[in-house]
Amino acid sequence: AWPWFICGVQSLLFVFVGMAPSFEGWQNCPMPPTPAGLQGHTVVSDWQLTCGKEHYLAVMSSAFFFGVLLGAPFVGSLSDSHGRKNAMLVSTLFFLVASVATAVSTGPYTFAFARALAGIGVGGMGITAFVLNAEFLGTHRSVLGITTNLSFAVGCMFLSLLAFRSPTWRSQAWACFLLGLPNLAIMKWVPESPKWYACRDDDEQVLAVLAYVAKFNGAPLFEPTYTQESTPEPAPLSAILKHPLNLRAAVMIMAW
């Protein structure tokens, strides 16, 4: 749940960073000086993004989702080749570096680059956390639909409360960095997916992970049985168009 919580915080960040200033006359050209008590509340007034510079806001906002577009397939592929935990670690590092880069941004271009890095971290972290949980939960995967979406929503609400208590956008970016640090502890505590080990015929690691899970749950470790299965041929990308779930996939794509 925690990775999806911090994804919600990071995803909503620009709503407060790029909001319209709250002092009178900010839409005038040139923009009047920002009152002392409102400095640092939004990049619009900090970087004078009015009078023909409004397009910078669209670029900075779109950069995050462009990063998500890159992060999901990149980190998803990485999780298949190098393991779920390593992919989660890479996503977390992107998340942390992006949070720091956002907090120290000096202009729209550096901010947009930082938001693109954040998008890569969020896109990779969301899919990797879901897959890693699903491969542990087995038949109880339905709980993921609740925990992931609920955690994301709670993260969004938490940022709203944080923005109320700490209205400067740089402090909110630093808060994202601090919230991302516990992910490193999760990486030390959560074992690698036994299914990922099984795909690589590493029976010793599969048993080690199952023993760890059994001990953690206070359950007896049963002796697993192995069956020889034939390895399916890799399907072409066009196969997704013929899959029985393609309509549902299209609906989910449109929803996102």
Backbone bond lengths (Angstrom), bond angles and torsions (degrees), N, CA, C in turn:
res aa  C-N    CA-C-N  psi(-1)  N-CA   C-N-CA  omega(-1)  CA-C   N-CA-C  phi
1 A - - - 1.457 - - 1.529 111.57 -
2 W 1.345 117.75 -34.53 1.461 119.82 -174.93 1.527 113.34 -61.52
3 P 1.348 119.45 -45.25 1.473 118.00 177.51 1.527 113.25 -56.53
4 W 1.324 117.21 -38.92 1.461 119.33 179.43 1.528 110.97 -72.74
5 F 1.322 117.12 -29.50 1.469 120.56 176.01 1.524 110.39 -63.20
6 I 1.335 117.52 -49.41 1.460 119.63 -178.28 1.528 111.26 -72.66
7 C 1.341 116.98 -24.87 1.473 118.88 172.67 1.520 110.64 -64.72
8 G 1.331 116.75 -38.17 1.457 120.30 176.94 1.519 112.19 -64.32
9 V 1.329 116.11 -40.00 1.467 120.55 178.23 1.528 110.15 -63.47
10 Q 1.335 115.96 -49.15 1.467 120.40 -177.32 1.523 111.72 -65.57
11 S 1.325 116.96 -37.09 1.466 120.47 -177.07 1.523 112.16 -67.48
12 L 1.324 116.83 -34.19 1.466 120.38 -176.60 1.527 112.50 -88.76
13 L 1.312 117.39 -5.80 1.457 121.06 -172.33 1.522 112.94 -54.74
14 F 1.333 117.19 -42.25 1.464 119.14 -174.14 1.522 112.22 -68.52
15 V 1.323 117.53 -20.42 1.466 119.40 177.85 1.527 110.19 -58.64
16 F 1.337 116.79 -38.87 1.461 120.82 -179.57 1.523 111.38 -89.99
17 V 1.326 116.52 -32.58 1.468 120.03 179.77 1.524 110.88 -65.73
18 G 1.335 116.92 -41.04 1.458 120.63 -174.90 1.510 114.85 -103.25
19 M 1.335 117.26 19.61 1.467 119.02 -178.27 1.527 110.65 -72.45
20 A 1.317 115.30 160.61 1.463 120.91 -179.98 1.520 110.09 -68.50
21 P 1.320 117.97 140.10 1.474 120.51 177.20 1.528 111.56 -59.22
22 S 1.305 115.95 155.98 1.466 120.60 -174.75 1.520 112.61 -108.21
23 F 1.346 117.80 15.64 1.467 118.36 178.06 1.527 109.65 -108.00
24 E 1.286 115.74 154.64 1.467 122.20 -174.73 1.531 111.01 -70.02
25 G 1.343 115.43 136.60 1.444 121.09 175.39 1.514 115.36 88.19
26 W 1.330 117.65 8.68 1.465 119.10 -176.56 1.526 111.81 -67.60
27 Q 1.332 117.80 -20.77 1.459 120.76 -179.73 1.536 112.79 -85.42
28 N 1.306 117.72 -4.18 1.452 120.63 179.71 1.532 111.09 -72.12
29 C 1.307 116.44 157.12 1.465 122.06 176.96 1.525 108.93 -117.94
30 P 1.312 119.80 115.80 1.470 124.66 -1.10 1.525 111.59 -78.20
31 M 1.332 116.35 162.18 1.459 121.06 178.59 1.530 110.02 -68.20
32 P 1.311 117.63 134.12 1.471 119.77 177.68 1.525 111.01 -67.58
33 P 1.311 118.18 161.04 1.472 120.87 179.09 1.525 111.81 -57.47
34 T 1.310 115.65 141.51 1.461 120.48 179.03 1.526 109.95 -71.64
35 P 1.334 117.74 130.52 1.468 119.70 176.61 1.522 111.33 -56.35
36 A 1.312 116.28 148.28 1.465 121.50 -174.38 1.525 112.72 -54.89
37 G 1.314 117.53 -40.17 1.460 119.93 -176.33 1.511 114.31 -75.57
38 L 1.344 117.18 -8.83 1.460 120.31 -176.94 1.530 112.84 -113.96
39 Q 1.297 118.46 5.95 1.457 121.51 178.84 1.527 110.56 -69.07
40 G 1.325 114.80 136.27 1.451 119.76 179.32 1.515 114.78 84.57
41 H 1.333 117.57 4.87 1.464 120.27 -178.56 1.523 112.48 -82.05
42 T 1.311 118.05 -26.23 1.463 121.52 -178.31 1.522 109.51 -155.37
43 V 1.323 115.99 147.91 1.466 119.61 179.65 1.525 111.20 -71.55
44 V 1.320 117.12 -19.15 1.463 120.44 -179.30 1.521 110.07 -60.18
45 S 1.325 116.52 -46.45 1.466 119.89 179.96 1.525 111.63 -84.05
46 D 1.335 117.43 -33.00 1.469 119.74 -179.24 1.522 111.78 -64.16
47 W 1.338 115.91 -38.83 1.465 120.02 -176.08 1.531 112.58 -112.87
48 Q 1.334 116.10 14.60 1.467 121.26 174.97 1.541 111.94 53.35
49 L 1.336 116.19 52.49 1.465 120.73 -176.07 1.529 110.98 -88.91
50 T 1.299 115.65 57.27 1.463 122.92 174.44 1.518 108.22 -134.13
51 C 1.325 115.38 -177.14 1.471 120.66 175.82 1.526 111.88 56.63
52 G 1.337 115.75 53.85 1.456 120.57 178.45 1.508 115.24 93.45
53 K 1.319 117.91 -0.38 1.469 121.08 179.78 1.534 112.35 -108.66
54 E 1.326 116.29 13.22 1.466 119.64 -176.86 1.516 112.55 -64.35
55 H 1.351 117.35 -23.49 1.464 119.79 -177.33 1.525 112.04 -65.32
56 Y 1.334 117.05 -21.16 1.465 119.24 177.42 1.527 111.57 -61.80
57 L 1.322 116.59 -33.75 1.459 120.18 178.76 1.517 111.23 -63.90
58 A 1.345 116.65 -41.45 1.467 120.20 178.43 1.520 111.05 -65.11
59 V 1.335 116.07 -39.58 1.470 119.85 179.32 1.530 110.66 -64.75
60 M 1.315 116.97 -45.03 1.464 120.59 -178.62 1.520 111.55 -65.63
61 S 1.319 116.25 -37.34 1.462 120.02 178.76 1.534 111.13 -70.02
62 S 1.334 116.80 -42.94 1.461 120.94 -178.27 1.526 112.00 -69.81
63 A 1.341 117.14 -27.77 1.461 120.75 -178.08 1.522 111.08 -59.70
64 F 1.326 116.75 -36.67 1.462 119.88 -179.69 1.526 110.88 -63.31
65 F 1.318 117.28 -47.37 1.462 120.16 -177.26 1.524 111.75 -74.39
66 F 1.332 116.99 -24.47 1.454 119.45 170.90 1.531 109.51 -65.34
67 G 1.329 116.45 -38.65 1.458 120.13 175.54 1.515 112.60 -64.44
68 V 1.324 116.63 -39.81 1.468 120.40 176.54 1.524 110.31 -60.75
69 L 1.341 115.38 -41.01 1.470 120.87 178.91 1.522 110.96 -60.38
70 L 1.322 117.59 -37.05 1.461 121.63 178.86 1.526 111.68 -80.58
71 G 1.314 116.55 -38.73 1.455 120.39 -173.01 1.507 114.63 -68.80
72 A 1.328 117.64 -40.12 1.466 120.15 -176.53 1.533 112.12 -60.17
73 P 1.340 120.10 -53.49 1.473 118.34 179.35 1.527 113.25 -71.75
74 F 1.338 118.12 -34.77 1.466 120.33 -178.94 1.521 111.29 -65.42
75 V 1.320 116.57 -53.41 1.460 119.89 -178.32 1.533 110.62 -72.25
76 G 1.329 116.65 -31.96 1.465 119.06 176.22 1.516 111.48 -61.46
77 S 1.315 116.89 -42.63 1.464 120.76 176.55 1.521 110.92 -66.37
78 L 1.329 115.91 -37.62 1.463 120.47 178.60 1.526 111.13 -63.70
79 S 1.323 116.89 -36.57 1.466 120.08 -179.95 1.521 111.92 -67.72
80 D 1.322 116.80 -28.66 1.464 120.07 177.16 1.527 112.29 -76.14
81 S 1.319 116.11 -34.21 1.462 119.66 -175.59 1.531 113.34 -90.83
82 H 1.343 117.67 -32.87 1.458 120.24 -174.30 1.526 113.71 -122.67
83 G 1.304 118.23 5.18 1.453 120.27 176.09 1.513 113.27 103.46
84 R 1.331 115.06 153.15 1.470 120.33 -177.55 1.530 111.31 -67.90
85 K 1.330 116.76 -40.13 1.460 119.72 -177.06 1.529 111.34 -66.36
86 N 1.325 116.73 -42.00 1.461 119.55 178.59 1.527 111.10 -63.88
87 A 1.328 115.91 -39.50 1.464 119.38 177.57 1.525 110.85 -65.00
88 M 1.333 116.09 -38.91 1.463 119.56 177.46 1.521 111.17 -65.63
89 L 1.335 116.31 -37.46 1.460 120.39 178.19 1.534 110.77 -64.09
90 V 1.333 116.92 -43.69 1.458 120.87 178.36 1.531 110.18 -61.82
91 S 1.324 117.07 -43.70 1.467 120.91 178.72 1.525 111.09 -61.77
92 T 1.330 115.89 -42.11 1.460 120.11 -179.95 1.524 111.17 -64.05
93 L 1.326 117.19 -40.57 1.463 120.50 178.56 1.528 110.93 -64.37
94 F 1.330 116.98 -41.38 1.463 119.96 174.90 1.526 109.88 -59.36
95 F 1.325 116.13 -43.84 1.463 122.24 -179.09 1.527 110.58 -60.64
96 L 1.321 116.93 -47.09 1.457 121.05 -176.65 1.534 111.53 -68.77
97 V 1.328 116.08 -46.41 1.463 120.26 179.76 1.530 110.03 -61.82
98 A 1.331 116.40 -41.62 1.458 120.28 -179.84 1.523 111.62 -64.73
99 S 1.315 117.02 -37.20 1.467 120.19 179.57 1.523 110.98 -64.77
100 V 1.331 115.90 -43.00 1.465 119.85 177.89 1.529 110.27 -65.72
101 A 1.343 115.95 -44.74 1.467 120.04 -179.70 1.527 111.38 -61.88
102 T 1.321 116.59 -36.21 1.471 120.03 176.54 1.517 110.79 -65.19
103 A 1.328 115.86 -43.70 1.464 120.02 -176.75 1.524 112.75 -65.09
104 V 1.336 117.62 -29.63 1.469 120.51 -176.76 1.525 112.15 -106.11
105 S 1.326 117.83 12.94 1.463 121.18 -178.92 1.522 110.70 -60.15
106 T 1.318 114.38 142.57 1.468 120.11 -178.18 1.522 113.22 -110.27
107 G 1.335 117.34 -4.00 1.453 120.16 -178.96 1.518 111.14 -173.61
108 P 1.327 116.86 177.60 1.470 120.09 -176.51 1.521 113.89 -59.64
109 Y 1.338 118.32 -37.32 1.451 120.05 -175.85 1.529 111.68 -69.97
110 T 1.320 116.93 -45.93 1.458 119.33 178.09 1.533 110.79 -66.37
111 F 1.326 115.75 -33.99 1.464 119.03 178.30 1.527 110.50 -67.39
112 A 1.327 116.74 -43.15 1.464 120.34 179.55 1.525 110.78 -62.43
113 F 1.336 116.77 -40.87 1.462 120.19 177.66 1.522 110.90 -62.68
114 A 1.331 116.55 -42.46 1.463 120.58 178.49 1.523 111.21 -63.14
115 R 1.331 116.98 -38.57 1.459 120.12 -179.69 1.529 111.19 -69.98
116 A 1.338 116.68 -32.77 1.460 119.35 175.79 1.525 110.09 -65.02
117 L 1.333 117.53 -41.59 1.461 120.78 176.21 1.529 110.83 -62.12
118 A 1.334 115.46 -40.23 1.471 119.26 177.92 1.519 110.86 -62.73
119 G 1.327 116.84 -38.38 1.457 120.29 178.66 1.520 111.77 -64.26
120 I 1.346 116.64 -39.42 1.468 119.68 176.96 1.522 109.99 -61.74
121 G 1.331 116.37 -43.24 1.458 120.00 179.12 1.515 112.83 -63.74
122 V 1.330 116.21 -44.90 1.465 120.57 -179.41 1.532 111.13 -67.28
123 G 1.347 116.45 -44.67 1.467 119.29 -179.86 1.511 112.27 -62.11
124 G 1.335 116.69 -41.85 1.460 119.54 179.03 1.506 113.08 -73.37
125 M 1.334 116.57 -39.11 1.459 120.30 -177.36 1.516 111.85 -66.67
126 G 1.329 116.58 -40.60 1.458 119.70 -178.20 1.515 112.30 -62.50
127 I 1.328 116.44 -47.85 1.459 119.14 -176.85 1.521 111.81 -72.18
128 T 1.344 117.40 -36.82 1.462 120.11 -179.36 1.515 111.43 -69.28
129 A 1.335 116.96 -41.62 1.462 120.15 178.53 1.523 110.83 -63.12
130 F 1.320 116.26 -39.13 1.466 119.57 -179.97 1.523 110.64 -65.72
131 V 1.332 117.22 -46.56 1.466 120.67 -178.53 1.522 110.87 -64.42
132 L 1.337 116.99 -44.47 1.463 120.37 -179.00 1.522 110.90 -61.47
133 N 1.326 116.84 -42.89 1.465 119.94 177.35 1.523 111.70 -65.84
134 A 1.327 116.15 -42.58 1.466 119.66 -177.91 1.517 111.35 -62.16
135 E 1.312 117.55 -36.25 1.470 120.39 -177.94 1.520 112.47 -76.18
136 F 1.318 117.47 -14.83 1.462 120.68 173.16 1.524 112.22 -92.90
137 L 1.330 116.36 -34.89 1.460 119.93 -174.09 1.516 113.10 -76.02
138 G 1.321 117.68 -30.13 1.464 119.89 179.09 1.518 111.97 64.15
139 T 1.340 116.18 -119.37 1.463 120.51 -176.04 1.526 112.86 -71.89
140 H 1.331 117.87 -9.76 1.467 121.23 -179.19 1.525 111.46 -97.58
141 R 1.323 117.38 25.45 1.458 120.41 -175.80 1.520 112.98 -65.97
142 S 1.321 117.79 -20.12 1.469 119.16 -177.63 1.516 112.03 -60.62
143 V 1.334 117.46 -24.35 1.459 120.08 179.82 1.521 110.81 -67.05
144 L 1.333 117.52 -22.98 1.459 120.84 -179.76 1.529 111.92 -63.46
145 G 1.331 115.81 -35.20 1.462 119.04 179.42 1.514 111.84 -61.64
146 I 1.331 116.07 -28.54 1.466 120.85 179.61 1.522 110.40 -85.17
147 T 1.334 116.80 -51.99 1.463 120.14 -173.26 1.529 112.29 -65.13
148 T 1.331 117.42 -40.66 1.465 118.90 -177.19 1.526 111.37 -67.68
149 N 1.321 116.59 -49.87 1.466 119.69 -178.52 1.524 111.88 -68.69
150 L 1.329 117.01 -37.76 1.462 120.25 178.79 1.525 110.22 -66.27
151 S 1.328 116.60 -42.93 1.460 120.14 -179.79 1.520 111.26 -64.76
152 F 1.325 117.28 -39.84 1.458 121.34 177.76 1.531 110.10 -61.96
153 A 1.329 116.49 -44.18 1.469 120.66 -179.81 1.522 111.23 -65.95
154 V 1.326 116.90 -40.30 1.466 120.27 178.81 1.528 109.85 -64.98
155 G 1.346 116.64 -37.22 1.457 119.79 176.30 1.516 112.10 -61.53
156 C 1.315 117.00 -41.23 1.468 120.74 176.98 1.522 111.26 -62.94
157 M 1.337 116.19 -42.54 1.464 119.54 179.37 1.525 110.95 -67.95
158 F 1.325 116.28 -35.55 1.461 119.42 178.94 1.527 110.94 -63.18
159 L 1.343 116.59 -41.21 1.466 119.20 178.99 1.525 110.69 -64.31
160 S 1.322 116.89 -35.38 1.466 119.56 176.81 1.527 110.81 -60.53
161 L 1.323 116.13 -43.75 1.469 120.27 177.89 1.525 110.17 -66.84
162 L 1.335 116.17 -41.32 1.467 119.86 179.13 1.525 111.16 -62.08
163 A 1.344 116.31 -42.50 1.466 120.03 179.96 1.524 111.48 -65.07
164 F 1.320 116.20 -29.90 1.469 119.73 177.43 1.528 110.95 -70.56
165 R 1.338 116.01 -39.31 1.458 120.64 -178.41 1.525 112.45 -83.01
166 S 1.353 116.26 -32.31 1.466 121.04 -179.00 1.523 108.08 -132.25
167 P 1.321 118.72 87.36 1.465 121.73 -168.38 1.525 115.57 -76.49
168 T 1.320 120.05 -9.34 1.462 119.86 -178.80 1.530 109.91 -79.95
169 W 1.323 116.40 137.18 1.459 119.80 -173.39 1.524 112.25 -71.08
170 R 1.305 118.73 -27.82 1.468 119.37 178.16 1.532 111.17 -68.58
171 S 1.314 116.49 -38.80 1.469 119.51 177.77 1.524 110.73 -66.29
172 Q 1.314 117.38 -33.48 1.467 120.14 176.88 1.524 111.03 -67.50
173 A 1.337 116.63 -36.86 1.463 119.84 177.24 1.526 110.79 -67.15
174 W 1.327 117.03 -39.92 1.464 119.51 176.54 1.531 110.86 -65.24
175 A 1.317 116.65 -33.70 1.465 119.76 176.46 1.529 110.76 -63.58
176 C 1.337 116.57 -38.35 1.471 120.14 175.77 1.524 110.64 -59.88
177 F 1.316 116.37 -40.57 1.465 120.37 178.08 1.527 110.91 -61.69
178 L 1.316 116.98 -46.61 1.465 120.50 -178.99 1.533 111.18 -65.19
179 L 1.322 115.97 -37.72 1.468 119.05 179.53 1.520 111.57 -69.70
180 G 1.325 117.69 -23.86 1.459 120.30 179.36 1.511 113.75 -79.49
181 L 1.339 117.85 -20.04 1.464 120.79 -177.05 1.540 113.62 -61.75
182 P 1.346 119.75 -39.91 1.466 118.35 178.38 1.531 114.30 -58.33
183 N 1.326 117.01 -20.53 1.456 119.32 177.17 1.526 111.64 -61.28
184 L 1.330 116.34 -30.69 1.463 120.01 177.94 1.531 110.45 -67.13
185 A 1.348 116.04 -35.48 1.459 119.57 176.55 1.526 110.98 -68.84
186 I 1.337 116.13 -37.26 1.461 120.00 177.12 1.518 110.08 -61.10
187 M 1.339 116.42 -37.67 1.454 119.89 -178.32 1.523 111.57 -65.57
188 K 1.323 117.59 -28.60 1.457 120.82 178.93 1.523 111.13 -80.22
189 W 1.318 116.16 -30.64 1.465 120.76 -174.27 1.523 112.69 -89.31
190 V 1.316 117.76 -37.56 1.467 121.69 -176.59 1.530 109.57 -84.09
191 P 1.324 118.26 128.11 1.470 120.24 179.90 1.527 111.64 -76.88
192 E 1.319 114.79 167.18 1.455 120.78 175.64 1.524 109.87 -68.09
193 S 1.313 116.02 155.67 1.459 120.96 -178.85 1.526 110.75 -65.24
194 P 1.339 117.58 126.40 1.472 119.21 177.14 1.522 112.21 -64.62
195 K 1.343 116.43 -27.74 1.467 118.38 178.80 1.521 110.82 -69.96
196 W 1.320 116.31 -32.30 1.466 118.80 177.34 1.518 110.04 -67.49
197 Y 1.338 116.03 -40.61 1.467 119.64 175.82 1.521 110.60 -64.07
198 A 1.342 116.28 -39.69 1.463 119.91 -178.59 1.525 111.11 -64.10
199 C 1.320 116.81 -36.14 1.471 120.05 178.40 1.523 111.65 -64.07
200 R 1.326 116.37 -22.28 1.460 121.07 178.38 1.513 112.45 -103.40
201 D 1.346 116.00 14.10 1.472 122.37 176.75 1.522 111.85 56.73
202 D 1.316 117.24 33.64 1.462 121.57 178.06 1.530 108.10 -97.00
203 D 1.337 116.28 77.76 1.459 121.21 -174.57 1.528 112.10 -63.48
204 E 1.313 116.94 -33.20 1.462 119.73 -178.81 1.521 111.22 -63.47
205 Q 1.326 117.25 -43.96 1.461 120.74 178.83 1.520 111.71 -70.11
206 V 1.334 116.81 -34.29 1.466 120.06 176.63 1.524 110.21 -59.39
207 L 1.331 116.83 -47.53 1.466 120.71 179.91 1.528 111.44 -65.67
208 A 1.333 116.70 -36.71 1.462 120.12 179.75 1.532 110.83 -64.27
209 V 1.329 116.74 -42.15 1.462 120.30 179.43 1.522 110.78 -67.97
210 L 1.335 116.63 -43.01 1.467 119.93 179.35 1.524 110.90 -63.35
211 A 1.336 117.20 -36.90 1.465 120.59 177.46 1.529 110.49 -65.78
212 Y 1.316 116.27 -39.26 1.470 120.72 178.04 1.521 110.41 -63.61
213 V 1.326 116.87 -45.89 1.464 121.31 -179.54 1.524 110.86 -64.62
214 A 1.342 116.34 -42.17 1.461 119.91 179.69 1.527 111.14 -63.03
215 K 1.324 116.54 -41.40 1.463 120.47 178.67 1.520 110.84 -65.32
216 F 1.335 116.61 -41.37 1.458 121.00 -179.69 1.524 110.62 -64.49
217 N 1.322 117.10 -39.11 1.467 121.62 -178.79 1.518 113.40 -85.56
218 G 1.324 117.11 -4.39 1.463 119.98 -178.04 1.515 112.80 67.33
219 A 1.327 117.06 31.13 1.467 122.00 -178.24 1.526 109.53 -112.81
220 P 1.311 117.58 151.78 1.467 119.95 177.85 1.528 110.59 -70.23
221 L 1.296 115.88 146.18 1.458 121.48 178.34 1.522 108.87 -88.94
222 F 1.340 115.58 116.12 1.462 119.60 178.73 1.521 109.35 -84.42
223 E 1.297 115.95 157.30 1.451 121.00 177.88 1.526 108.74 -83.55
224 P 1.326 117.74 114.06 1.464 119.25 -177.03 1.512 112.52 -71.86
225 T 1.300 115.11 152.65 1.466 121.41 175.21 1.514 108.35 -110.77
226 Y 1.318 116.10 144.35 1.455 121.58 -176.38 1.526 109.73 -113.74
227 T 1.286 115.26 139.86 1.459 121.31 174.87 1.511 108.72 -123.93
228 Q 1.290 116.10 140.28 1.459 120.49 179.81 1.519 109.46 -80.29
229 E 1.307 115.35 120.81 1.452 120.14 179.36 1.514 109.37 -117.78
230 S 1.299 114.49 145.48 1.455 119.13 178.29 1.528 109.64 -76.61
231 T 1.311 116.45 140.93 1.456 121.42 179.53 1.521 109.86 -80.08
232 P 1.329 117.88 120.91 1.468 119.46 -178.20 1.521 111.16 -69.78
233 E 1.306 115.19 153.01 1.450 120.16 176.51 1.536 109.75 -72.74
234 P 1.338 117.91 141.55 1.472 119.61 177.88 1.523 111.17 -58.85
235 A 1.319 115.13 133.45 1.460 119.90 -178.83 1.517 110.08 -85.71
236 P 1.317 118.01 145.13 1.472 119.75 176.55 1.519 110.20 -70.96
237 L 1.325 115.96 159.98 1.456 120.87 -179.14 1.522 112.03 -61.15
238 S 1.324 116.28 -29.02 1.465 119.98 -179.40 1.528 112.33 -67.46
239 A 1.338 117.19 -13.81 1.464 120.16 -178.19 1.524 111.93 -64.54
240 I 1.328 116.85 -24.33 1.467 119.11 -179.18 1.523 111.29 -65.01
241 L 1.325 116.63 -26.34 1.463 120.03 179.48 1.522 111.58 -72.39
242 K 1.336 117.70 -20.17 1.456 121.77 -179.07 1.518 112.46 -103.51
243 H 1.310 117.01 -0.89 1.460 120.46 -177.51 1.528 110.06 -71.92
244 P 1.342 117.65 143.17 1.480 119.61 -179.47 1.526 113.82 -63.82
245 L 1.341 118.11 -17.23 1.452 120.45 179.78 1.528 112.80 -97.29
246 N 1.338 116.82 11.10 1.465 118.52 -174.39 1.528 112.55 -64.50
247 L 1.338 117.47 -32.46 1.459 119.89 178.30 1.528 110.63 -66.36
248 R 1.320 115.76 -42.73 1.464 119.09 178.33 1.535 110.19 -64.82
249 A 1.332 115.69 -38.86 1.454 119.21 178.55 1.522 110.61 -62.12
250 A 1.334 116.77 -40.59 1.469 121.00 -179.87 1.530 110.00 -64.53
251 V 1.335 116.82 -39.97 1.460 120.28 179.80 1.537 110.16 -64.75
252 M 1.333 116.61 -41.68 1.462 120.37 179.90 1.518 111.16 -66.24
253 I 1.336 117.20 -38.02 1.457 121.15 177.74 1.527 110.14 -62.56
254 M 1.320 116.37 -44.62 1.458 120.24 -179.98 1.537 110.69 -66.03
255 A 1.346 116.55 -36.60 1.463 120.52 179.47 1.534 110.80 -63.92
256 W 1.327 114.59 -41.87 1.467 118.25 179.14 1.518 110.66 -70.71
